[in-house]
Amino acid sequence: MYWTLELAIYLEDAPWPATREELIDFARRSGAPAEVEENLADLEEDEDAGAVTYSSIEEIWPDYPTKDDFLFNDDEY
């Protein structure tokens, strides 16, 4: 499983919190590339406890860049 910003952008408008299956369904309906579906299919599910609910993209891709990661100052603009 690998994530890039180009792939993760397809999940920005996902209906968080969501299960793996809900995210896969969202990716299909929104026209995301097959790589997004493949990455989501690789997410772990707890077979004993049922579906795992993810509350944000950061739970799927911990290194997802946030606004704080960019090197510019909003006050300057």
HTML snippet that shows the backbone in 3Dmol.js (N, CA, C, O; Angstrom):
<script src="https://3Dmol.org/build/3Dmol-min.js"></script>
<div id="view" style="width:600px;height:400px;position:relative"></div>
<script>
const pdb = `
ATOM      1  N   MET A   1       0.852  -1.172   0.000  1.00  0.00           N
ATOM      2  CA  MET A   1       0.000   0.000   0.000  1.00  0.00           C
ATOM      3  C   MET A   1       0.896   1.232   0.000  1.00  0.00           C
ATOM      4  O   MET A   1       1.829   1.340   0.796  1.00  0.00           O
ATOM      5  N   TYR A   2       0.603   2.140  -0.888  1.00  0.00           N
ATOM      6  CA  TYR A   2       1.326   3.400  -0.930  1.00  0.00           C
ATOM      7  C   TYR A   2       0.329   4.529  -1.180  1.00  0.00           C
ATOM      8  O   TYR A   2      -0.640   4.370  -1.923  1.00  0.00           O
ATOM      9  N   TRP A   3       0.582   5.649  -0.556  1.00  0.00           N
ATOM     10  CA  TRP A   3      -0.270   6.808  -0.747  1.00  0.00           C
ATOM     11  C   TRP A   3       0.571   7.947  -1.283  1.00  0.00           C
ATOM     12  O   TRP A   3       1.726   8.114  -0.894  1.00  0.00           O
ATOM     13  N   THR A   4       0.002   8.712  -2.157  1.00  0.00           N
ATOM     14  CA  THR A   4       0.589   9.957  -2.624  1.00  0.00           C
ATOM     15  C   THR A   4      -0.480  11.027  -2.449  1.00  0.00           C
ATOM     16  O   THR A   4      -1.657  10.722  -2.255  1.00  0.00           O
ATOM     17  N   LEU A   5      -0.065  12.250  -2.518  1.00  0.00           N
ATOM     18  CA  LEU A   5      -1.032  13.335  -2.390  1.00  0.00           C
ATOM     19  C   LEU A   5      -2.069  13.272  -3.502  1.00  0.00           C
ATOM     20  O   LEU A   5      -3.239  13.587  -3.283  1.00  0.00           O
ATOM     21  N   GLU A   6      -1.641  12.865  -4.699  1.00  0.00           N
ATOM     22  CA  GLU A   6      -2.564  12.766  -5.832  1.00  0.00           C
ATOM     23  C   GLU A   6      -3.642  11.714  -5.580  1.00  0.00           C
ATOM     24  O   GLU A   6      -4.779  11.875  -6.025  1.00  0.00           O
ATOM     25  N   LEU A   7      -3.294  10.639  -4.870  1.00  0.00           N
ATOM     26  CA  LEU A   7      -4.286   9.608  -4.563  1.00  0.00           C
ATOM     27  C   LEU A   7      -5.145   9.999  -3.368  1.00  0.00           C
ATOM     28  O   LEU A   7      -6.359   9.798  -3.383  1.00  0.00           O
ATOM     29  N   ALA A   8      -4.528  10.551  -2.344  1.00  0.00           N
ATOM     30  CA  ALA A   8      -5.253  10.895  -1.118  1.00  0.00           C
ATOM     31  C   ALA A   8      -6.272  12.002  -1.340  1.00  0.00           C
ATOM     32  O   ALA A   8      -7.266  12.081  -0.618  1.00  0.00           O
ATOM     33  N   ILE A   9      -6.040  12.850  -2.321  1.00  0.00           N
ATOM     34  CA  ILE A   9      -6.957  13.963  -2.575  1.00  0.00           C
ATOM     35  C   ILE A   9      -8.365  13.471  -2.895  1.00  0.00           C
ATOM     36  O   ILE A   9      -9.340  14.189  -2.673  1.00  0.00           O
ATOM     37  N   TYR A  10      -8.474  12.247  -3.415  1.00  0.00           N
ATOM     38  CA  TYR A  10      -9.786  11.686  -3.743  1.00  0.00           C
ATOM     39  C   TYR A  10     -10.611  11.369  -2.498  1.00  0.00           C
ATOM     40  O   TYR A  10     -11.823  11.175  -2.592  1.00  0.00           O
ATOM     41  N   LEU A  11      -9.964  11.315  -1.336  1.00  0.00           N
ATOM     42  CA  LEU A  11     -10.688  10.997  -0.109  1.00  0.00           C
ATOM     43  C   LEU A  11     -10.977  12.220   0.757  1.00  0.00           C
ATOM     44  O   LEU A  11     -11.551  12.084   1.837  1.00  0.00           O
ATOM     45  N   GLU A  12     -10.594  13.399   0.307  1.00  0.00           N
ATOM     46  CA  GLU A  12     -10.825  14.594   1.114  1.00  0.00           C
ATOM     47  C   GLU A  12     -12.297  14.822   1.428  1.00  0.00           C
ATOM     48  O   GLU A  12     -12.636  15.257   2.529  1.00  0.00           O
ATOM     49  N   ASP A  13     -13.162  14.536   0.486  1.00  0.00           N
ATOM     50  CA  ASP A  13     -14.601  14.768   0.678  1.00  0.00           C
ATOM     51  C   ASP A  13     -15.340  13.509   1.113  1.00  0.00           C
ATOM     52  O   ASP A  13     -16.568  13.460   1.059  1.00  0.00           O
ATOM     53  N   ALA A  14     -14.610  12.505   1.537  1.00  0.00           N
ATOM     54  CA  ALA A  14     -15.243  11.250   1.965  1.00  0.00           C
ATOM     55  C   ALA A  14     -16.125  11.497   3.190  1.00  0.00           C
ATOM     56  O   ALA A  14     -15.883  12.432   3.953  1.00  0.00           O
ATOM     57  N   PRO A  15     -17.133  10.670   3.375  1.00  0.00           N
ATOM     58  CA  PRO A  15     -18.058  10.851   4.509  1.00  0.00           C
ATOM     59  C   PRO A  15     -17.454  10.317   5.811  1.00  0.00           C
ATOM     60  O   PRO A  15     -17.806   9.226   6.260  1.00  0.00           O
ATOM     61  N   TRP A  16     -16.555  11.080   6.406  1.00  0.00           N
ATOM     62  CA  TRP A  16     -15.896  10.658   7.651  1.00  0.00           C
ATOM     63  C   TRP A  16     -16.862  10.778   8.811  1.00  0.00           C
ATOM     64  O   TRP A  16     -17.658  11.717   8.809  1.00  0.00           O
ATOM     65  N   PRO A  17     -16.854   9.927   9.773  1.00  0.00           N
ATOM     66  CA  PRO A  17     -16.142   8.653   9.871  1.00  0.00           C
ATOM     67  C   PRO A  17     -16.759   7.623   8.933  1.00  0.00           C
ATOM     68  O   PRO A  17     -17.949   7.663   8.619  1.00  0.00           O
ATOM     69  N   ALA A  18     -15.896   6.688   8.493  1.00  0.00           N
ATOM     70  CA  ALA A  18     -16.344   5.681   7.526  1.00  0.00           C
ATOM     71  C   ALA A  18     -15.564   4.385   7.714  1.00  0.00           C
ATOM     72  O   ALA A  18     -14.432   4.380   8.198  1.00  0.00           O
ATOM     73  N   THR A  19     -16.196   3.301   7.322  1.00  0.00           N
ATOM     74  CA  THR A  19     -15.534   1.998   7.348  1.00  0.00           C
ATOM     75  C   THR A  19     -14.761   1.821   6.045  1.00  0.00           C
ATOM     76  O   THR A  19     -14.902   2.616   5.116  1.00  0.00           O
ATOM     77  N   ARG A  20     -13.962   0.795   5.988  1.00  0.00           N
ATOM     78  CA  ARG A  20     -13.197   0.507   4.777  1.00  0.00           C
ATOM     79  C   ARG A  20     -14.139   0.321   3.592  1.00  0.00           C
ATOM     80  O   ARG A  20     -13.890   0.861   2.514  1.00  0.00           O
ATOM     81  N   GLU A  21     -15.207  -0.431   3.779  1.00  0.00           N
ATOM     82  CA  GLU A  21     -16.151  -0.679   2.686  1.00  0.00           C
ATOM     83  C   GLU A  21     -16.836   0.604   2.226  1.00  0.00           C
ATOM     84  O   GLU A  21     -17.052   0.792   1.029  1.00  0.00           O
ATOM     85  N   GLU A  22     -17.176   1.478   3.152  1.00  0.00           N
ATOM     86  CA  GLU A  22     -17.797   2.751   2.787  1.00  0.00           C
ATOM     87  C   GLU A  22     -16.825   3.621   1.997  1.00  0.00           C
ATOM     88  O   GLU A  22     -17.225   4.307   1.057  1.00  0.00           O
ATOM     89  N   LEU A  23     -15.548   3.593   2.377  1.00  0.00           N
ATOM     90  CA  LEU A  23     -14.549   4.374   1.659  1.00  0.00           C
ATOM     91  C   LEU A  23     -14.315   3.822   0.258  1.00  0.00           C
ATOM     92  O   LEU A  23     -14.149   4.588  -0.692  1.00  0.00           O
ATOM     93  N   ILE A  24     -14.302   2.502   0.126  1.00  0.00           N
ATOM     94  CA  ILE A  24     -14.152   1.891  -1.195  1.00  0.00           C
ATOM     95  C   ILE A  24     -15.338   2.261  -2.077  1.00  0.00           C
ATOM     96  O   ILE A  24     -15.163   2.594  -3.249  1.00  0.00           O
ATOM     97  N   ASP A  25     -16.540   2.204  -1.520  1.00  0.00           N
ATOM     98  CA  ASP A  25     -17.742   2.585  -2.268  1.00  0.00           C
ATOM     99  C   ASP A  25     -17.667   4.053  -2.685  1.00  0.00           C
ATOM    100  O   ASP A  25     -18.001   4.392  -3.820  1.00  0.00           O
ATOM    101  N   PHE A  26     -17.230   4.924  -1.777  1.00  0.00           N
ATOM    102  CA  PHE A  26     -17.090   6.345  -2.093  1.00  0.00           C
ATOM    103  C   PHE A  26     -16.077   6.550  -3.217  1.00  0.00           C
ATOM    104  O   PHE A  26     -16.311   7.341  -4.130  1.00  0.00           O
ATOM    105  N   ALA A  27     -14.950   5.836  -3.148  1.00  0.00           N
ATOM    106  CA  ALA A  27     -13.916   5.971  -4.179  1.00  0.00           C
ATOM    107  C   ALA A  27     -14.452   5.543  -5.540  1.00  0.00           C
ATOM    108  O   ALA A  27     -14.169   6.192  -6.547  1.00  0.00           O
ATOM    109  N   ARG A  28     -15.210   4.475  -5.579  1.00  0.00           N
ATOM    110  CA  ARG A  28     -15.794   4.004  -6.850  1.00  0.00           C
ATOM    111  C   ARG A  28     -16.765   5.037  -7.411  1.00  0.00           C
ATOM    112  O   ARG A  28     -16.718   5.369  -8.596  1.00  0.00           O
ATOM    113  N   ARG A  29     -17.647   5.544  -6.546  1.00  0.00           N
ATOM    114  CA  ARG A  29     -18.670   6.492  -7.006  1.00  0.00           C
ATOM    115  C   ARG A  29     -18.070   7.828  -7.423  1.00  0.00           C
ATOM    116  O   ARG A  29     -18.623   8.509  -8.286  1.00  0.00           O
ATOM    117  N   SER A  30     -16.944   8.215  -6.821  1.00  0.00           N
ATOM    118  CA  SER A  30     -16.347   9.508  -7.143  1.00  0.00           C
ATOM    119  C   SER A  30     -15.361   9.439  -8.303  1.00  0.00           C
ATOM    120  O   SER A  30     -14.797  10.461  -8.695  1.00  0.00           O
ATOM    121  N   GLY A  31     -15.147   8.252  -8.855  1.00  0.00           N
ATOM    122  CA  GLY A  31     -14.266   8.128 -10.011  1.00  0.00           C
ATOM    123  C   GLY A  31     -12.787   8.135  -9.676  1.00  0.00           C
ATOM    124  O   GLY A  31     -11.967   8.524 -10.507  1.00  0.00           O
ATOM    125  N   ALA A  32     -12.436   7.712  -8.476  1.00  0.00           N
ATOM    126  CA  ALA A  32     -11.031   7.668  -8.070  1.00  0.00           C
ATOM    127  C   ALA A  32     -10.288   6.591  -8.859  1.00  0.00           C
ATOM    128  O   ALA A  32     -10.895   5.612  -9.294  1.00  0.00           O
ATOM    129  N   PRO A  33      -8.990   6.764  -9.044  1.00  0.00           N
ATOM    130  CA  PRO A  33      -8.201   5.743  -9.752  1.00  0.00           C
ATOM    131  C   PRO A  33      -8.225   4.403  -9.013  1.00  0.00           C
ATOM    132  O   PRO A  33      -8.497   4.350  -7.814  1.00  0.00           O
ATOM    133  N   ALA A  34      -7.941   3.348  -9.728  1.00  0.00           N
ATOM    134  CA  ALA A  34      -7.951   1.995  -9.154  1.00  0.00           C
ATOM    135  C   ALA A  34      -6.967   1.878  -7.992  1.00  0.00           C
ATOM    136  O   ALA A  34      -7.194   1.085  -7.078  1.00  0.00           O
ATOM    137  N   GLU A  35      -5.886   2.646  -8.008  1.00  0.00           N
ATOM    138  CA  GLU A  35      -4.895   2.580  -6.928  1.00  0.00           C
ATOM    139  C   GLU A  35      -5.504   2.966  -5.584  1.00  0.00           C
ATOM    140  O   GLU A  35      -5.116   2.423  -4.549  1.00  0.00           O
ATOM    141  N   VAL A  36      -6.459   3.903  -5.589  1.00  0.00           N
ATOM    142  CA  VAL A  36      -7.118   4.313  -4.346  1.00  0.00           C
ATOM    143  C   VAL A  36      -7.899   3.135  -3.775  1.00  0.00           C
ATOM    144  O   VAL A  36      -7.806   2.839  -2.583  1.00  0.00           O
ATOM    145  N   GLU A  37      -8.664   2.468  -4.626  1.00  0.00           N
ATOM    146  CA  GLU A  37      -9.425   1.295  -4.181  1.00  0.00           C
ATOM    147  C   GLU A  37      -8.501   0.194  -3.682  1.00  0.00           C
ATOM    148  O   GLU A  37      -8.791  -0.446  -2.671  1.00  0.00           O
ATOM    149  N   GLU A  38      -7.399  -0.032  -4.375  1.00  0.00           N
ATOM    150  CA  GLU A  38      -6.449  -1.063  -3.954  1.00  0.00           C
ATOM    151  C   GLU A  38      -5.850  -0.739  -2.595  1.00  0.00           C
ATOM    152  O   GLU A  38      -5.713  -1.625  -1.753  1.00  0.00           O
ATOM    153  N   ASN A  39      -5.492   0.523  -2.370  1.00  0.00           N
ATOM    154  CA  ASN A  39      -4.944   0.930  -1.077  1.00  0.00           C
ATOM    155  C   ASN A  39      -5.974   0.752   0.035  1.00  0.00           C
ATOM    156  O   ASN A  39      -5.641   0.295   1.128  1.00  0.00           O
ATOM    157  N   LEU A  40      -7.208   1.110  -0.242  1.00  0.00           N
ATOM    158  CA  LEU A  40      -8.257   0.961   0.764  1.00  0.00           C
ATOM    159  C   LEU A  40      -8.536  -0.515   1.043  1.00  0.00           C
ATOM    160  O   LEU A  40      -8.805  -0.887   2.186  1.00  0.00           O
ATOM    161  N   ALA A  41      -8.476  -1.345   0.027  1.00  0.00           N
ATOM    162  CA  ALA A  41      -8.701  -2.784   0.211  1.00  0.00           C
ATOM    163  C   ALA A  41      -7.612  -3.402   1.080  1.00  0.00           C
ATOM    164  O   ALA A  41      -7.847  -4.416   1.737  1.00  0.00           O
ATOM    165  N   ASP A  42      -6.420  -2.799   1.090  1.00  0.00           N
ATOM    166  CA  ASP A  42      -5.310  -3.295   1.910  1.00  0.00           C
ATOM    167  C   ASP A  42      -5.420  -2.901   3.381  1.00  0.00           C
ATOM    168  O   ASP A  42      -4.658  -3.397   4.211  1.00  0.00           O
ATOM    169  N   LEU A  43      -6.357  -2.014   3.712  1.00  0.00           N
ATOM    170  CA  LEU A  43      -6.516  -1.607   5.113  1.00  0.00           C
ATOM    171  C   LEU A  43      -6.940  -2.809   5.959  1.00  0.00           C
ATOM    172  O   LEU A  43      -7.705  -3.664   5.514  1.00  0.00           O
ATOM    173  N   GLU A  44      -6.432  -2.850   7.169  1.00  0.00           N
ATOM    174  CA  GLU A  44      -6.753  -3.968   8.055  1.00  0.00           C
ATOM    175  C   GLU A  44      -8.157  -3.827   8.616  1.00  0.00           C
ATOM    176  O   GLU A  44      -8.612  -2.729   8.938  1.00  0.00           O
ATOM    177  N   GLU A  45      -8.821  -4.946   8.723  1.00  0.00           N
ATOM    178  CA  GLU A  45     -10.132  -5.029   9.356  1.00  0.00           C
ATOM    179  C   GLU A  45     -10.027  -6.040  10.485  1.00  0.00           C
ATOM    180  O   GLU A  45      -9.377  -7.075  10.331  1.00  0.00           O
ATOM    181  N   ASP A  46     -10.645  -5.761  11.593  1.00  0.00           N
ATOM    182  CA  ASP A  46     -10.649  -6.676  12.737  1.00  0.00           C
ATOM    183  C   ASP A  46     -11.800  -7.656  12.548  1.00  0.00           C
ATOM    184  O   ASP A  46     -12.967  -7.295  12.704  1.00  0.00           O
ATOM    185  N   GLU A  47     -11.467  -8.889  12.213  1.00  0.00           N
ATOM    186  CA  GLU A  47     -12.503  -9.885  11.920  1.00  0.00           C
ATOM    187  C   GLU A  47     -13.365 -10.200  13.143  1.00  0.00           C
ATOM    188  O   GLU A  47     -14.548 -10.506  12.993  1.00  0.00           O
ATOM    189  N   ASP A  48     -12.803 -10.133  14.338  1.00  0.00           N
ATOM    190  CA  ASP A  48     -13.557 -10.446  15.546  1.00  0.00           C
ATOM    191  C   ASP A  48     -14.491  -9.307  15.951  1.00  0.00           C
ATOM    192  O   ASP A  48     -15.617  -9.547  16.385  1.00  0.00           O
ATOM    193  N   ALA A  49     -14.028  -8.092  15.811  1.00  0.00           N
ATOM    194  CA  ALA A  49     -14.807  -6.942  16.271  1.00  0.00           C
ATOM    195  C   ALA A  49     -15.682  -6.335  15.176  1.00  0.00           C
ATOM    196  O   ALA A  49     -16.498  -5.457  15.456  1.00  0.00           O
ATOM    197  N   GLY A  50     -15.524  -6.783  13.955  1.00  0.00           N
ATOM    198  CA  GLY A  50     -16.309  -6.225  12.862  1.00  0.00           C
ATOM    199  C   GLY A  50     -15.549  -5.120  12.159  1.00  0.00           C
ATOM    200  O   GLY A  50     -14.322  -5.056  12.227  1.00  0.00           O
ATOM    201  N   ALA A  51     -16.276  -4.257  11.489  1.00  0.00           N
ATOM    202  CA  ALA A  51     -15.669  -3.202  10.686  1.00  0.00           C
ATOM    203  C   ALA A  51     -15.008  -2.146  11.551  1.00  0.00           C
ATOM    204  O   ALA A  51     -15.553  -1.733  12.575  1.00  0.00           O
ATOM    205  N   VAL A  52     -13.834  -1.715  11.131  1.00  0.00           N
ATOM    206  CA  VAL A  52     -13.113  -0.634  11.798  1.00  0.00           C
ATOM    207  C   VAL A  52     -13.585   0.673  11.183  1.00  0.00           C
ATOM    208  O   VAL A  52     -13.707   0.777   9.963  1.00  0.00           O
ATOM    209  N   THR A  53     -13.849   1.661  12.008  1.00  0.00           N
ATOM    210  CA  THR A  53     -14.273   2.967  11.528  1.00  0.00           C
ATOM    211  C   THR A  53     -13.096   3.923  11.581  1.00  0.00           C
ATOM    212  O   THR A  53     -12.435   4.060  12.611  1.00  0.00           O
ATOM    213  N   TYR A  54     -12.843   4.577  10.468  1.00  0.00           N
ATOM    214  CA  TYR A  54     -11.767   5.560  10.366  1.00  0.00           C
ATOM    215  C   TYR A  54     -12.381   6.949  10.441  1.00  0.00           C
ATOM    216  O   TYR A  54     -13.361   7.234   9.752  1.00  0.00           O
ATOM    217  N   SER A  55     -11.812   7.812  11.271  1.00  0.00           N
ATOM    218  CA  SER A  55     -12.398   9.129  11.463  1.00  0.00           C
ATOM    219  C   SER A  55     -11.825  10.199  10.543  1.00  0.00           C
ATOM    220  O   SER A  55     -12.417  11.267  10.389  1.00  0.00           O
ATOM    221  N   SER A  56     -10.665   9.918   9.926  1.00  0.00           N
ATOM    222  CA  SER A  56     -10.068  10.892   9.013  1.00  0.00           C
ATOM    223  C   SER A  56      -9.004  10.215   8.162  1.00  0.00           C
ATOM    224  O   SER A  56      -8.627   9.069   8.405  1.00  0.00           O
ATOM    225  N   ILE A  57      -8.531  10.939   7.169  1.00  0.00           N
ATOM    226  CA  ILE A  57      -7.489  10.401   6.302  1.00  0.00           C
ATOM    227  C   ILE A  57      -6.191  10.182   7.071  1.00  0.00           C
ATOM    228  O   ILE A  57      -5.384   9.332   6.693  1.00  0.00           O
ATOM    229  N   GLU A  58      -5.981  10.940   8.145  1.00  0.00           N
ATOM    230  CA  GLU A  58      -4.757  10.789   8.933  1.00  0.00           C
ATOM    231  C   GLU A  58      -4.667   9.399   9.579  1.00  0.00           C
ATOM    232  O   GLU A  58      -3.564   8.926   9.853  1.00  0.00           O
ATOM    233  N   GLU A  59      -5.787   8.750   9.823  1.00  0.00           N
ATOM    234  CA  GLU A  59      -5.770   7.392  10.366  1.00  0.00           C
ATOM    235  C   GLU A  59      -5.363   6.381   9.302  1.00  0.00           C
ATOM    236  O   GLU A  59      -4.831   5.318   9.623  1.00  0.00           O
ATOM    237  N   ILE A  60      -5.609   6.704   8.054  1.00  0.00           N
ATOM    238  CA  ILE A  60      -5.253   5.821   6.955  1.00  0.00           C
ATOM    239  C   ILE A  60      -3.816   6.088   6.504  1.00  0.00           C
ATOM    240  O   ILE A  60      -3.048   5.159   6.257  1.00  0.00           O
ATOM    241  N   TRP A  61      -3.469   7.364   6.401  1.00  0.00           N
ATOM    242  CA  TRP A  61      -2.131   7.778   5.973  1.00  0.00           C
ATOM    243  C   TRP A  61      -1.615   8.777   6.997  1.00  0.00           C
ATOM    244  O   TRP A  61      -1.875   9.974   6.876  1.00  0.00           O
ATOM    245  N   PRO A  62      -0.880   8.300   8.015  1.00  0.00           N
ATOM    246  CA  PRO A  62      -0.408   9.183   9.094  1.00  0.00           C
ATOM    247  C   PRO A  62       0.455  10.345   8.613  1.00  0.00           C
ATOM    248  O   PRO A  62       0.529  11.367   9.295  1.00  0.00           O
ATOM    249  N   ASP A  63       1.100  10.223   7.476  1.00  0.00           N
ATOM    250  CA  ASP A  63       1.963  11.287   6.960  1.00  0.00           C
ATOM    251  C   ASP A  63       1.232  12.256   6.034  1.00  0.00           C
ATOM    252  O   ASP A  63       1.867  13.043   5.331  1.00  0.00           O
ATOM    253  N   TYR A  64      -0.096  12.200   6.032  1.00  0.00           N
ATOM    254  CA  TYR A  64      -0.868  13.094   5.169  1.00  0.00           C
ATOM    255  C   TYR A  64      -0.511  14.542   5.500  1.00  0.00           C
ATOM    256  O   TYR A  64      -0.608  14.958   6.654  1.00  0.00           O
ATOM    257  N   PRO A  65      -0.098  15.307   4.491  1.00  0.00           N
ATOM    258  CA  PRO A  65       0.309  16.686   4.767  1.00  0.00           C
ATOM    259  C   PRO A  65      -0.879  17.560   5.169  1.00  0.00           C
ATOM    260  O   PRO A  65      -1.946  17.512   4.557  1.00  0.00           O
ATOM    261  N   THR A  66      -0.669  18.336   6.184  1.00  0.00           N
ATOM    262  CA  THR A  66      -1.697  19.263   6.656  1.00  0.00           C
ATOM    263  C   THR A  66      -1.292  20.678   6.269  1.00  0.00           C
ATOM    264  O   THR A  66      -0.214  20.896   5.716  1.00  0.00           O
ATOM    265  N   LYS A  67      -2.143  21.611   6.555  1.00  0.00           N
ATOM    266  CA  LYS A  67      -1.868  23.016   6.253  1.00  0.00           C
ATOM    267  C   LYS A  67      -0.585  23.473   6.939  1.00  0.00           C
ATOM    268  O   LYS A  67       0.144  24.301   6.392  1.00  0.00           O
ATOM    269  N   ASP A  68      -0.302  22.950   8.118  1.00  0.00           N
ATOM    270  CA  ASP A  68       0.890  23.344   8.865  1.00  0.00           C
ATOM    271  C   ASP A  68       2.179  22.852   8.222  1.00  0.00           C
ATOM    272  O   ASP A  68       3.256  23.351   8.546  1.00  0.00           O
ATOM    273  N   ASP A  69       2.088  21.880   7.315  1.00  0.00           N
ATOM    274  CA  ASP A  69       3.278  21.330   6.673  1.00  0.00           C
ATOM    275  C   ASP A  69       3.838  22.222   5.567  1.00  0.00           C
ATOM    276  O   ASP A  69       4.977  22.034   5.141  1.00  0.00           O
ATOM    277  N   PHE A  70       3.064  23.172   5.106  1.00  0.00           N
ATOM    278  CA  PHE A  70       3.519  24.034   4.032  1.00  0.00           C
ATOM    279  C   PHE A  70       4.230  25.249   4.617  1.00  0.00           C
ATOM    280  O   PHE A  70       3.850  25.761   5.670  1.00  0.00           O
ATOM    281  N   LEU A  71       5.248  25.693   3.928  1.00  0.00           N
ATOM    282  CA  LEU A  71       6.111  26.738   4.457  1.00  0.00           C
ATOM    283  C   LEU A  71       5.725  28.120   3.945  1.00  0.00           C
ATOM    284  O   LEU A  71       6.494  28.765   3.234  1.00  0.00           O
ATOM    285  N   PHE A  72       4.544  28.562   4.307  1.00  0.00           N
ATOM    286  CA  PHE A  72       4.172  29.931   3.991  1.00  0.00           C
ATOM    287  C   PHE A  72       3.390  30.501   5.163  1.00  0.00           C
ATOM    288  O   PHE A  72       2.821  29.768   5.972  1.00  0.00           O
ATOM    289  N   ASN A  73       3.375  31.782   5.231  1.00  0.00           N
ATOM    290  CA  ASN A  73       2.730  32.481   6.331  1.00  0.00           C
ATOM    291  C   ASN A  73       1.453  33.133   5.817  1.00  0.00           C
ATOM    292  O   ASN A  73       1.509  34.002   4.946  1.00  0.00           O
ATOM    293  N   ASP A  74       0.316  32.727   6.341  1.00  0.00           N
ATOM    294  CA  ASP A  74      -0.964  33.304   5.914  1.00  0.00           C
ATOM    295  C   ASP A  74      -1.056  34.793   6.197  1.00  0.00           C
ATOM    296  O   ASP A  74      -1.755  35.520   5.492  1.00  0.00           O
ATOM    297  N   ASP A  75      -0.363  35.243   7.211  1.00  0.00           N
ATOM    298  CA  ASP A  75      -0.435  36.664   7.581  1.00  0.00           C
ATOM    299  C   ASP A  75       0.194  37.570   6.529  1.00  0.00           C
ATOM    300  O   ASP A  75      -0.114  38.761   6.479  1.00  0.00           O
ATOM    301  N   GLU A  76       1.065  37.027   5.692  1.00  0.00           N
ATOM    302  CA  GLU A  76       1.712  37.831   4.681  1.00  0.00           C
ATOM    303  C   GLU A  76       0.803  38.124   3.497  1.00  0.00           C
ATOM    304  O   GLU A  76       1.101  39.011   2.697  1.00  0.00           O
ATOM    305  N   TYR A  77      -0.295  37.399   3.372  1.00  0.00           N
ATOM    306  CA  TYR A  77      -1.138  37.559   2.190  1.00  0.00           C
ATOM    307  C   TYR A  77      -2.460  38.160   2.519  1.00  0.00           C
ATOM    308  O   TYR A  77      -3.286  38.360   1.629  1.00  0.00           O
TER     309      TYR A  77
END
`;
const viewer = $3Dmol.createViewer("view");
viewer.addModel(pdb, "pdb");
viewer.setStyle({}, {cartoon: {color: "spectrum"}});
viewer.zoomTo();
viewer.render();
</script>
